[in-house]
Amino acid sequence: MKDFHNKVAVITGAGGGVGSALAQQLAARGCHLALVDISEPALVKVADALAGSHIKVSRHVVDITSKTQMADLPDAVLAAHGKVNLLVNNAGITYQKSFATHTLEDWEKIVGINWWGVLYGCHYFLDALTAADEAHIVNLSSMSAFSGLPGQTSYCATKGAVKLLSEAMWAEMEKLNIGVTSVHPGAIKTDMIQATLNNSDDLEAARRNYELAHKIGVSPEHVATTIIKAVQKNRLRIRVGKDAWLMDVLKRLFPVGLQKLLRRVA
């Protein structure tokens, strides 16, 4: 998909961070938008910022962990826009918690957003994407899919699943003329950690990670730009940020050594 003009993009987690940055950049390219988020005020804020872009913007307040709500979403988007060309499964959360202190409710929350939200998106929008003249799926994974990080068991598990789902789909979807890209950012200057701080068991570690992300991380705008270029080049996967590249390389060269280092850090 080289050109986004008059295409229609569905973005989950569009109320902030990478989602809102991507909405801004796609709008600048003439792409119509279906913005999806659980927070209506966040969606209104993003939509208001796009006023005057000469594109159509629809807002969809949806809990992406809900099978019923996600099943109904494609019809709502098609009613508003008539087609879907680009699906960006962006929404995600993380807790700074050890496996020992993770409750099953924690796992259900993380898996619901990071895994089922992505799977529901891919499943329920597949027919609409297949019917489009050009189509692409972008799944937000993470550098955490490359290695098991202490204090991030649920995040690593779900983002690893998204990575492998995307790779398998990429191998299958060519015959349907649908591209698939798995996105692996490192630290991003967003408030994702801050938003779930009360759910973390190591507040000091969570704060350190938050501060580190804002010190060394890339901007949401940089991630959005990289995603758009990846779609245009039909890339299988992209690593965003020096830390993501480093994590991937170290895991390949020293698969056990890296885990031993992370154990010492923990």
C-alpha positions in Angstrom: 0.0 0.0 0.0 2.0 2.9 -1.3 -0.7 5.6 -1.1 -3.1 6.2 1.8 -5.2 8.8 0.1 -8.9 7.9 0.4 -8.1 4.7 2.2 -9.8 3.8 5.5 -7.7 2.9 8.6 -9.0 1.4 11.8 -6.8 2.1 14.8 -7.3 0.6 18.3 -5.9 2.4 21.3 -6.4 5.6 19.2 -6.9 7.8 22.2 -3.3 8.5 22.9 0.4 7.6 22.4 1.2 5.8 19.1 -2.4 5.5 18.2 -3.1 9.2 18.2 0.2 10.0 16.5 -0.6 7.5 13.8 -4.0 9.0 13.3 -2.5 12.5 12.8 0.0 11.2 10.2 -2.5 9.1 8.3 -4.9 12.1 8.3 -2.2 14.2 6.8 -1.9 11.7 4.0 -5.7 11.9 3.2 -6.6 8.6 5.0 -10.1 8.3 6.5 -10.1 7.1 10.1 -12.1 4.8 12.4 -10.7 5.6 15.8 -11.3 2.9 18.5 -10.7 3.3 22.2 -12.4 2.5 25.5 -12.2 6.1 26.5 -14.7 8.4 24.8 -13.1 11.7 26.1 -9.8 10.5 24.6 -11.4 9.8 21.3 -13.1 13.2 21.2 -9.8 14.9 21.9 -8.1 13.1 19.1 -11.0 13.6 16.7 -11.2 17.4 17.5 -7.4 17.7 16.8 -8.1 16.3 13.3 -10.9 18.8 12.5 -10.2 20.5 9.2 -8.2 17.6 7.8 -10.8 17.1 5.0 -11.1 13.4 5.9 -14.0 11.4 7.5 -13.3 10.5 11.1 -15.6 8.1 13.0 -15.3 7.4 16.8 -16.0 4.0 18.2 -16.0 3.5 22.0 -15.2 -0.2 22.3 -13.7 -2.6 24.9 -11.4 -4.6 22.7 -11.5 -7.5 25.2 -15.2 -8.0 24.5 -15.9 -10.6 21.9 -19.4 -9.2 21.3 -18.2 -5.6 20.9 -15.4 -6.5 18.6 -17.7 -8.7 16.5 -20.0 -5.7 16.0 -17.2 -3.2 15.2 -16.6 -4.0 11.5 -20.3 -3.4 10.7 -20.1 0.0 12.4 -16.9 0.9 10.6 -18.3 -0.2 7.2 -21.5 1.7 7.9 -19.5 4.8 8.4 -16.8 4.4 5.7 -17.9 1.6 3.3 -14.6 -0.2 3.4 -11.5 -1.0 5.4 -7.9 -1.0 4.0 -5.7 -0.8 7.1 -6.2 -2.4 10.5 -3.8 -1.3 13.3 -4.1 -3.4 16.4 -2.3 -0.9 18.7 -3.9 -1.0 22.1 -1.8 -2.6 24.9 -0.9 -2.4 28.6 1.7 -3.7 30.9 2.1 -4.3 34.7 5.4 -4.2 36.5 4.9 -7.4 38.5 6.7 -10.6 39.2 5.1 -13.9 38.1 4.7 -14.8 41.8 2.5 -11.8 42.5 0.5 -11.8 39.2 -3.0 -12.8 40.0 -5.1 -14.7 37.5 -7.2 -11.5 37.2 -4.0 -9.7 36.2 -3.4 -12.3 33.5 -7.0 -12.0 32.2 -6.6 -8.3 31.9 -3.3 -8.3 30.1 -4.2 -11.2 27.9 -7.6 -9.7 27.1 -6.1 -6.5 25.8 -2.7 -7.5 24.4 -3.7 -10.8 22.9 -7.5 -11.2 22.5 -7.8 -7.6 21.3 -5.4 -8.3 18.5 -6.9 -11.6 17.7 -10.4 -10.3 17.6 -9.3 -7.4 15.4 -7.6 -9.7 12.9 -10.5 -12.2 12.9 -13.5 -9.9 12.7 -12.0 -7.5 10.1 -10.6 -10.2 7.8 -13.7 -10.3 5.5 -13.6 -6.5 5.1 -9.9 -6.5 4.5 -10.2 -9.3 1.9 -12.9 -7.3 0.1 -10.7 -4.2 -0.2 -8.6 -3.5 -3.3 -5.6 -3.0 -1.0 -5.3 -4.1 2.6 -2.8 -4.3 5.4 -2.7 -5.4 9.1 -0.3 -3.9 11.6 0.1 -5.6 14.9 1.9 -3.9 17.7 4.2 -6.3 19.4 7.3 -5.2 21.4 11.0 -5.8 21.9 9.7 -7.8 24.9 8.8 -10.5 22.4 12.5 -11.1 21.8 13.4 -12.1 25.4 11.9 -12.8 28.7 12.1 -9.7 30.9 11.8 -9.9 34.6 8.8 -8.2 36.0 7.1 -8.4 32.6 6.0 -12.0 32.3 2.4 -11.3 31.1 3.7 -8.6 28.7 6.4 -10.8 27.2 4.1 -13.7 26.8 1.4 -11.8 25.0 3.7 -9.8 22.8 5.6 -13.0 21.9 2.2 -14.5 20.9 1.4 -11.4 18.7 4.8 -11.7 17.0 4.3 -15.3 16.0 0.7 -14.8 15.0 1.8 -12.0 12.7 4.6 -14.0 11.2 2.2 -17.0 10.5 -0.4 -14.7 9.1 2.2 -13.0 6.9 3.0 -16.4 5.4 -0.7 -17.0 4.7 -2.2 -13.6 3.7 -0.3 -13.0 0.5 -2.8 -15.1 -1.4 -5.6 -12.7 -0.1 -3.5 -9.6 -1.1 -3.3 -8.6 2.6 0.1 -7.4 4.0 1.0 -8.1 7.7 3.5 -6.2 9.7 4.7 -7.0 13.3 6.0 -3.9 15.1 8.6 -4.2 17.8 9.3 -0.9 19.6 11.6 -0.5 22.5 11.0 2.2 25.0 8.5 4.8 23.9 7.8 8.2 25.5 4.2 7.4 26.5 2.4 7.1 29.8 1.6 3.4 29.4 3.5 2.4 32.5 2.2 5.4 34.5 -1.4 4.5 33.5 -1.1 1.1 35.3 1.2 2.1 38.1 -1.4 1.2 40.8 -1.4 -2.4 39.4 2.3 -2.8 39.9 3.9 -4.5 42.9 7.3 -2.8 42.5 6.5 0.9 42.3 10.1 1.9 42.4 11.0 -0.3 39.4 8.0 0.9 37.6 9.0 4.6 38.2 12.5 3.8 37.1 11.3 2.2 33.9 9.0 5.2 33.2 11.8 7.6 33.7 14.2 5.5 31.6 11.6 5.3 28.8 11.3 9.1 28.7 15.1 9.5 28.7 16.1 7.0 26.0 12.8 6.2 24.3 11.6 7.2 20.9 8.6 9.5 20.4 5.2 8.1 19.4 5.5 10.2 16.3 8.7 8.4 15.3 7.0 5.0 15.8 4.1 6.2 13.7 6.3 7.4 10.9 8.2 4.1 10.9 4.9 2.1 10.8 3.7 4.0 7.8 7.0 3.4 5.9 6.8 -0.3 6.8 3.3 -0.6 5.4 4.4 1.2 2.2 7.3 -1.3 1.9 5.1 -4.3 2.9 7.6 -5.2 5.7 7.1 -8.4 7.7 8.5 -6.8 10.9 10.2 -3.7 12.1 12.3 -2.9 15.2 11.9 0.7 16.4 14.6 2.2 18.7 18.2 1.3 19.4 17.2 -0.7 22.4 14.9 -2.9 20.3 17.7 -3.6 17.8 20.1 -4.4 20.7 17.7 -6.7 22.4 17.1 -8.6 19.2 20.8 -8.9 18.4 21.9 -10.0 21.9 19.2 -12.6 22.0 20.3 -14.1 18.7 24.0 -14.1 19.7 23.7 -14.9 23.4 20.4 -16.6 24.0 21.2 -18.0 27.4 23.8 -15.3 28.4 21.2 -12.5 27.9 18.8 -14.3 30.2 21.5 -14.7 32.8 22.2 -11.0 32.6 18.6 -10.2 33.0 18.4 -12.5 36.0 21.2 -10.6 37.7 19.5 -7.3 36.9 16.3 -8.6 38.5 
